[in-house]
Amino acid sequence: MNERQPFSNNDENDTLLFDTLQDYVLEHYPNPQRIGCLDRQTLEEFVSCPENLDLADPKYLHIFKCAECTRDLMALRQGRQITDVPQLPSALLPAIHSGSRRWMVWAGAVAFGCVLLVIGLGWRSQLRRARKEEQAVSEVLDLSQSGGQRGTSVPASGEYCLPRKLIDLHVVLPYYSPPGAYRVSVATDRKLASVKTEGRAVATSQGAETSLSVRLDLRPLPPGRYYLATTYVGDSAAYFYSLKLK
């Protein structure tokens, strides 16, 4: 539920800008452990008499990356009775009491505009890094002719290779494998208790061929020899195939 009164249009105090910043902090910066939070007295001063605080101190930037402090400020603002000065657009702007000077509003707007710019640039940089990290490479494993063994039996001769990357893996299962839900795992031995990473997918059949597509993150695994296991959900036994990560 939105914890503020919505504004459909911007105004001379940049209401929409500050409300957008507030919403962004509430959504993206949860801090349930209250790590680094400002104490109650400081938050009350931030609302009632911000002129007593050195707002240039970097410690106050914590507010812009903490949903919990933002909610506290919202509650403090709502508890105040402001009659002489119109209410400011966001909980993130300190409430100005009736004796405050007009320049405080202007200074606050400038300061928060700079913070918004910094947060926006940082968020965009993080998003670019995250997108780069999430780019998966496509790989195909054709197991249709493989004689993968079930349970703890010795796997079939031959070895499949995959790169140690985030991969979108298309697996062609052995002929006449049943369609449905599967787990695709990478393990260090022929025991599912040693699984290092796995994904779930739904296999579909077309004639004798059954295939599935699954995303596996192989980046944390060191290079070496492993076993690729395919397990039909509902069947406790798995098929194992020799796998080399390079």
C-alpha positions, 0 to 999 in steps of 0.5 A: 500500500502506498504510504503517501498521498499521491500527486499526479502532477509536478509543481514548483517544489518538485513534488513529483521528483521527491515523491518518486525518490521516496518511493524508490528508497522504500522499494529498493532499500529495505533495512530490517536489521536497522544497520547504520540507522540514525537514532530517534532524536536525530530523526526528530531534529531532522523533521522539526529543526533541520537548521540545527543539523549539519546536513552536509555531514555524509552520515545523513545520506543514510536516509536516502538508502534506508526504507526504515528511516524513511518510514520513521520520517514519514511517521514523524511528519504525519505527527506534526501539525504544520499550519503556517507552511504548506506541507512539503512533497515528501517525507524525505524533505525535512518538515519546516516549522513555522519559524523556518526561513524560506531559504531552507526549502530552497537549500533542501530542494537543491541538496535532495536534487543532488542526492537524487542525481547521485543515486540515479547514476549509481543505480544505473551503473549497478543495473548495467553491471547486473545486466552484464552479469546476467547475460547467459551463453547458450549451450546444447547437450544432446543426450539422445544417443547417450547411455547414461546410467541410473542411480549409482551405476558407472556413467556411460563412456564419453564426456560432455563439456560446458563452460564455467559461465551462466548458461541457458542449456538446451538438453535433448534427453534420451529417446522416449524420455517422459515429458514433464518436470525435471531437475537438472543438477551438477554434482561432484559424484553420483549422489544427489547429496553432492549437488553444487548447482541445479535448475528446474525445467519442464520437458516437452516431447515431439515424437521420440524426442524429449527436450528441455531448456534450463538455466544453470549458473556454473560460474562459482564452480572450479574447473574439473570433472563433475556429473550432470544428473537429470531427474524426473520429478516424482522419480527418486532415481537420476541419470548421470552423465560425465561432465567437464567444466572448463 
